[in-house]
Amino acid sequence: MKKIKTLFISFENEINSQELYAFRSSIIEKAGRNHILFHNHLDDDKYLYRYPQIQYKIINRKPSLICLEKGIDEIHHFFIKPSWDLQLYQRTYEVKVKKLQVNQFNMQVWENTFRYNLFRWNPLSQENYIKFKKLQHSDDQKQLLQKILIGNILSFAKGIEWTIDKKNKRRNYSHIGIKMVAL
């Protein structure tokens, strides 16, 4: 059974959703571009395609970081700086940690069925969006989304170096149901 460590950091002062890109960029600059886990860029036009181990989010209007595995060790490159203040476009953002939470989770495949809700999931790349729009029936669209979701889950497993045993790899994932709800 694979165990995964996570670190969740939430900051005190709010930002709006348009500032998330600037927040991410400022943290990358402060930590140093040579620390690839902050951005997954090898250089200006080459990317390291893997599941991000440092993720930038807005949760309840607060900027947050989610660090997985090696990202937990890397985040210190930001926090060791003498000043944590960030430049978000034309304003200075004063960084104050509101919440710091460390967890460890057991990764395993279950026979049971669990119900989840996904909010603000963006499954459609430019290529997948074109495929999605060409599909005539909602059942076909749901099947495409289901395939993308399964791919996302398997990509996550690979990204955290979780090897799903052969019995479960052969499992038919068609039971993953998708209910589309407009928000």
Beta strands, then each sheet from edge to edge (+ up, - down):
strand 1: 2-11
strand 2: 41-43
strand 3: 46-47
strand 4: 54-59
strand 5: 62-68
strand 6: 86-88
strand 7: 91-93
strand 8: 97-107
sheet 1: 4+ 5- 1+ 8-
sheet 2: 2+ 3-
sheet 3: 6+ 7-
end
